[in-house]
C-alpha cells in the first residue's frame, strides 16, 4: 500500500535532490569561472606592468643617450646601462608568459635595430652630432616604443576576447539553476495537482458524503481511486455506517 506519507515524502525528496544537484553544478561552474577570471586579470595586469617597465627602461636609455650627446661625453653613464638591464629583464619575463608571440617578435626586431644603431654610434667613437639623434636614432626609438605599445594593446585585446568568453561561461553557469528552477516550478504545480487529486478531493468527498448521511440520511457511497490511508478511512466509515444499519 502506497501511503500518503510516502507519496508526499517522495515528492519533496525529488524536489530537494534536484535543487541540491543544480546548486552543486552552479557552484562548481561559478568557482571555475572565478578562477578563470582571477587568472585572466592577473595575466593582464602582469602584461601591463611588463609593458610599463619596458617603456620606462627605453625612456631611461633615451634620456641618458640625449644627455651624452648634448654634454659631449665619451661614454654612456650607469643610467643607460641600468635602463638596458631593466629592459632586458622585463622582455625576458614577457617572453616566458606571452600569449601573443607576434607582437613580442616585433619588439625583438625593433630592439635589435635599436641596439645595432646604438652600437654603431659607439663604434664611431660617438662623434656624430644631434642630427644623427633626430634623423636616425629617433626613428628607431619610436619603432621600439610603438612595438611595446602594440604589445600592450594586444594584451588588452586578448583580455577583451577572454572577457567575452567568460561572459558566455557565466551564462552557462547560471543555466543549471535556471533550468532547475523551471523544472521545480513545474514539479510543484504537478505535486499540488496530485495532492488535490489524491488527498484534498477525496477528503472533501468523504466529508460531503458523511454530512449527507448525517443530515438527510443519504446513503454513504463515496467513490475514490487508490488504496491509501484515505481509502481506508472511507472504507472504515462505510463499514461503521453499515454496521449501525444492521
DABELBEL-V389761 format. One record per pair of residues at least 12 apart in sequence whose ideal C-beta (glycine too) atoms are under 7 Angstrom apart, sorted by the first residue. I is the first residue (numbers start at 0). J is the second residue. Records with the same first field share a line. If there is no record, write none. Layout:
# DABELBEL-V389761
I: J  J
This chain:
# DABELBEL-V389761
0: 226  227
1: 227
2: 227  228
3: 198  227  228  229
10: 190
13: 186
14: 183  186
17: 179  182  183
18: 179  183
21: 175  176  179
24: 175
25: 172  175  176
28: 171  172
29: 172
32: 165  168  169  172
35: 165
36: 165
39: 158  161  165
43: 154  158
45: 96
46: 154
47: 151  154
49: 89  92  93
50: 147  150  151
52: 85  89
53: 86  89  90  147
54: 144  147
56: 82  85  86  89
57: 86  143  144
59: 78  81  82
60: 79  82  83
61: 140
63: 75  76  78  79  82
64: 79
65: 132
68: 129  132
73: 125
90: 106
98: 157
99: 153  157
102: 149  150  153
103: 150
105: 146  149
106: 146  147  150
109: 142  143  146
110: 143
112: 139  142
113: 139  140  143
116: 135  136  139
197: 225
198: 229
201: 223  229
202: 229
204: 221  223
205: 221  232  233  236
208: 220  221
209: 236
212: 240
219: 236  237  240
221: 233
